Amino acid sequence: MTDGVSADTRLVPPVSGVATEPMAPYAAQRQALTTGRVLLADTDIATLKAVAVALRQEGRLIATATEGAAALELLSAGAYDLLLADVRVEVNGERLLTAARRVAPTTMRIAMTSYATLDSALQALRAGAYNYLIKPLDVEELRLAVTQALERLRLERELAERVAELEQTHSDLLSANERLREQVDAATTELRLKLEELEEANLLLREAQSQNQRFIQMVAHEMRGPLNPIINYAQLAKRPSADEEARARYMDTIVEHAMRLNRLIGDLQTATRLSAGQFTLRRELCDVAAVVGELVAESTAAERDRSFTLDQPDAPLMAEVDRDRIGQAVRNLLDNAVKYSAPHGAIETRIWRDEATVSISVGDYGAGIPEAEMKRIFEPFIRLDRLAGEVSGSGLGLFITRGVISAHGGSLTVRNRGDARAEGAIFTITLPLHAPDETSAGER
């Protein structure tokens, strides 16, 4: 006995007379609860010894205290399963049972009293006592009360563990549900984006299919244009009644329309190569002004009801270009100007250069181009709806022209003449004088 404390050496060794070594948590010492760690607190030493002997015979681990302060210190320092205390034991004027409830709320408490009164019983219950024993103690009743208290504590702790496990499981489920919700939201967003992309692709596909159908119909219509005269004039030339002069006219007409058909087929091939990225250039140093001048002369001879003018410098304009492709591009602009200009309207062509580029413009005095159509007219198979039924063509000319000029590293722009559309449109080609460094002079 030291300072009112006695510690069972099987429970915890006394340090300076007080058992203060912390005990392991219940979760790690489940077997210890079956044995039971019991703290006895009573001012009656004889009662302490008798109770300690009886409980040790049951295999309980016992610590004793004859003073309330010492007992409270033990409760604060160690994980006792059960406090068996006389109701008269106090700590600083407060009953030990009441103080123990505050210091060690998980420790079961059994009250002992020498005087069984209603008031003492109520005090024990208010202090949270699990049971109430009357002195002198009956050994079997003592052992049964301790066993029941420890079993109750075991069940409470197991219930607390199950509740904690359930709470943890619930928390894990909430976290899993949140992660799942985030994954579902992300997957839903991704799916929605893919559906939007798919819908957009479907719209593009339907538009392409519709455009392809229109193109096939347009090509069929354009091919019939030269084919019908070829067939008709060939049949006329076969007639025995046709003289040599008539046959010569018929043959000239057949050749003219055959050339027209050949140009259409060439346009289709060029457009296909541009779309497939297989378009090539054969660059050479040539006089661009001479190329344009030849084309304007051809157009003047072929289109008698149009007035063609050409503004160009006297000196040659030399540039590294594909002569045939540039001729194809300029011819397309001249043909386009003839188709869309006013009857007997003038078509003006101009050539000039600056330090690094050469420019070619072709302008007409037709109806001009609506601002909304300025970009669309360079797409394949596009013709102005207002004139689509009046003007023949595949809708490939401007698409091919822009592709040819872009392949040269140049640009093709369009604007309406003056401030009014009715004054006509002007297309301008701008070409670099020299091929880009990364491109060979022979082919791109």
SULDA-V827833 format. One record per backbone hydrogen bond with DSSP energy under -0.5 kcal/mol. NH is the residue of the N-H (numbers start at 1). CO is the residue of the C=O. Records with the same first field share a line. If there is no record, write none. Layout:
NH=CO + CO
//
This chain:
2=5
5=2
6=64
8=62
11=8
12=8
15=18
16=14
18=15
20=18
28=25
29=25 + 26
32=29
33=29 + 30
34=30
35=31
36=32
38=36 + 61
39=82
40=38 + 63
41=84
42=65
45=43
48=44
49=45
50=46
51=47
52=48
53=49
54=50
55=51
56=52
57=53
58=54 + 55
59=56
60=55
61=36
62=60
63=38
64=6
65=40
66=4
67=4
68=90
71=67
72=68
73=69
74=70
75=71
76=72
77=73
78=74
80=78
81=37
82=37
83=108
84=39 + 82
85=83 + 110
86=41
87=112
89=86
91=94
94=91
96=89
99=95
100=96
101=97
102=98
103=99
104=100
107=104
108=81
110=83
111=131
112=85
113=133
116=114
117=115
121=117
122=118
123=119
124=120
125=121
126=122
127=123
128=125
129=124
130=109
131=109
133=111
135=113
139=137
142=138
143=139
144=140
145=141
146=142
147=143
148=144
149=145
150=146
151=147
152=148
153=149
154=150
155=151
156=152
157=153
158=154
159=155
160=156
161=157
162=158
163=159
164=160
165=161
166=162
167=163
168=164
169=165
170=166
171=167
172=168
173=169
174=170
175=171
176=172
177=173
178=174
179=175
180=176
181=177
182=178
183=179
184=180
185=181
186=182
187=183
188=184
189=185
190=186
191=187
192=188
193=189
194=190
195=191
196=192
197=193
198=194
199=195
200=196
201=197
202=198
203=199
204=200
205=201
206=202
207=203
208=204
209=205
210=206
211=207
212=208
213=209
214=210
215=211
216=212
217=213
218=214
219=215
220=216
221=217
222=218
223=219
224=220
225=221
226=222
227=223
228=224
229=225
230=226
231=227
232=228
233=229
234=230
235=231
236=232
237=233
238=234
239=235 + 236
242=239
247=243
248=244
249=245
250=246
251=247
252=248
253=249
254=250
255=251
256=252
257=253
258=254
259=255
260=256
261=257
262=258
263=259
264=260
265=261
266=262
267=263
268=264
269=265
270=266
271=267
272=268
273=269
274=270
275=271
276=272
277=273 + 274
278=273
279=273
283=281
284=321
286=284 + 319
288=286 + 317
291=287
292=288
293=289
294=290
295=291
296=292
297=293
298=294
299=295
300=296
301=297
302=298
303=299
304=302
306=303
307=345
308=306
309=347
311=349
312=310
318=316
319=286
320=433
321=284 + 319
323=321
326=322
327=323
328=324
329=325
330=326
331=327
332=328
333=329
334=330
335=331
336=332
337=333
338=334
339=335
340=336
341=337
345=342
347=307
348=363
349=309
350=361
351=311
352=359
354=357
358=431
359=352
360=429
361=350
362=427
363=348
364=425
367=340
373=370
374=370 + 371
377=373
378=375
379=376
381=395
382=379 + 395
387=384
388=384
390=387
391=387
400=396
401=397
402=398
403=399
404=400
405=401
406=402
407=403
408=404
409=406
410=405
411=430
413=428
415=426
417=424
420=417
423=420
424=421
426=415
427=362
428=413
429=360
430=411
431=358
433=356
439=436
440=443
444=281
//
